[in-house]
Amino acid sequence: MDRQVAQNAKDRQRQRGVLLAGLVLGVALVAGLALLAWQQNLRAQGTQAFADRTATLLQGALSLEAASGAMEAHHRGYLITGQQRFVDRRERAFADGMHVAATLLRAVEGDPVQHRRARDARLALMQRHAFMLQAAAHVENEGLAAARARFSGLGVGSYDWMLGELGALRADAETRLLERTRHAATSARRFERTLLLGTLAALSLLVITSWLLWRQLQRNMRIRAQHERALVLQNAILDVAGYMIIAADETGRTLLFNRAAADALGYAPDAVIGQPVPAIHDPDELRVRAGALGMDVPADGPLSFDTTVALVHNHGEEAAWTYIARDGQRFPVLLTVNELRDADGTRVGFVGMARDITQRRAAEQAILELNQQLTQNADTLARTNRELEAFSYTVSHDLRAPLRHIDGYARMLREDAEAVLDPEMRRYLDAISDGARHMGSLIDDLLAFSRLGRKPLECTHVDMRDLARHALVEAGGLHSPAEVDIGPLPDAYADPVLLRQVWVNLLSNALKYSGPRGHDARVAVAGERIGDRVRYTVRDNGVGFDMRYADKLFGVFQRLHPQDEFEGTGVGLAIVERILARHGGHVSADASPGHGAAFTIELPAEEEPA
């Protein structure tokens, strides 16, 4: 009996120990499960917050890329067309990009690497915009062609640099999100196993553990839903991108086919996702490329996905290719193909980004045709100049010889027959000689006039007062009774040889038409500088002319006075007008009959900018 009691006591003590151990184990299990649940809750909250931040970061990066792409496209449109509306759109795109860049910088605060990338992307955007402003200034100063020649898409601050920074930022963010999601999934599975084992070990805690399990599952579902929403948002951004974006796995199965690709190629995304990538490349073009690389490909039919990727994969560099839409329409694109890699660096597929350059090709063709037309015009002008030179040679040699013969025979006839010639006959011979010499002067002046358009300008700074003094001597000023006053004259930037002819012609006319006044004749030369121009006036007190006929002054062989009153060919002022026009200047006249005339010429004072 005592032994039974003792045994029962031992049993109860053992039971109590077991119960106590069970209680301790249960409490430890509950505490452990509670601790695990609390830790998992913290991780879930952290993963959800990380997913929110990553979605914001990806959205900002893609928005900045879209804004920069729009700015690049509008600026190139401006360089091609010169239309102001492209400048306005470019500036709006730049403002949007700067706003997105500021938001992106705030989103990555606390992450030095991503903050540097976002800051570099914003700097690249600002530098690219500054480079575009410089190109716009070149358009204002030099024209569209020179600005296009200067414009470059490479270098610091280029569009590719910014895309690289944004691509690195997105890739890093997506990698982190993938790692975080994978870690959360692993943690969730571990927690689920712990709950299952805890449920089997302590049925008394079933309600509590079931509630904790349900709660954790709900949290995991919310995390997955948030992640799915982030992917949906990312796909929506890809759909509104201006590039055709197509992604495929290693086997050629389509993973992504955005809206731009669907619109351009005519394939519905739902019909191609999960299916082999459509044959959108020109097979003949691919075969030409394969031949250049020494690759052996089938002579006809579509090429395999692996072969196509091997031909078009350019490691991020843009290359020109031809796409074929579903309806057979062909159009040129600039294509960039990159590899898709997972978090471990393993290649899992490829992504191609292409943009339609049909309009760009059309603009390039128009420029090429214009250059060809200009070349043809230049050739035509060269032939015309050669014909003009041949004509000038004919005039110079073939027409002068008969005139010299006429003048010579008239003089010989007068000398040999002077004794038997009456005064009327001698007057006839004098008229013949005068006419021949006058015709020779007309030919000389006409040749001088025609050569003005072919002689290249050799401009330099000219001392106008010194040039006018020498021209006065050449014009016969030393033998004229007229009083000539040459006042201070500002310098000009011109060809001194041609300008000397201008002064000779103007001073010769002033001396000639003031000659009837004898010693009362007066000629005055004055000058002044007005801004970047210089103005000179040659004034005389001669016979003048009627301003109603002033429009005839600068025409070839136009005269306002009879030949028997004043000698001349009527070409001198035409030569003056042409020389000044070649210098970017002009000549004008003011006169009245019997009260003299004033001729004013205007020239640039300094070398004009190119």
Buried (B, 14 or more C-beta within 10 A) or exposed (E): EEEEEEEEEEEEEEEEEEEEEBEEBBEEBBEEBEEBBEEBBEBBEEBBEBBEBBBBBBBBBBBBBBBBBBBBBBBBBBBBEEEEEBBEBBBBBBEBBBEBBEBBBEBBEEBEEBBEBBBBBBBBBBBBBEBBBEBBEBBEEEEBBEBBEBBEEEEEBBBBBBBBBBBBBBBBBBBBBBEBBEEBBEBBEEBBEBBEEBBEBBEEBEEBBEEBBEEBBEBBEEBBEBBEEBEEBBEEBBBEBBBBBBBBBBEBBBBBBBBBBBEBBBBEBEEBEEEEBBBBBBBEBBBEBBEEEEBEBEEEEEBEBEBBBBBBBBEBEBBEBBBBBEEEEEBBBBBBBBBBEEEEEEEEBBBBBBBBBEEBEEBEEEBEEEEEEEEEEEEEEEEEEEEBEEEBEEBEEEBBEEBEEBBEBBBEBBEEEEEEBEEEBBEBBEEBBBBBBBBBBBBBBBBEBBEBEEEEEEBEEBEBBEBBBEBBEBBBBEEBEBEBEBEEBBBBBBBBEBBBBBBBBBBBBBBBBBBEBEEEBBBBBBBEEEEEBBBBBBBBBBBBBEBEEBEBBBEBBBBBBEEEEBEBBBBBBBBBBBBBBBBEBEBBBBBEEEEBBBBBBBBBBEEEEE
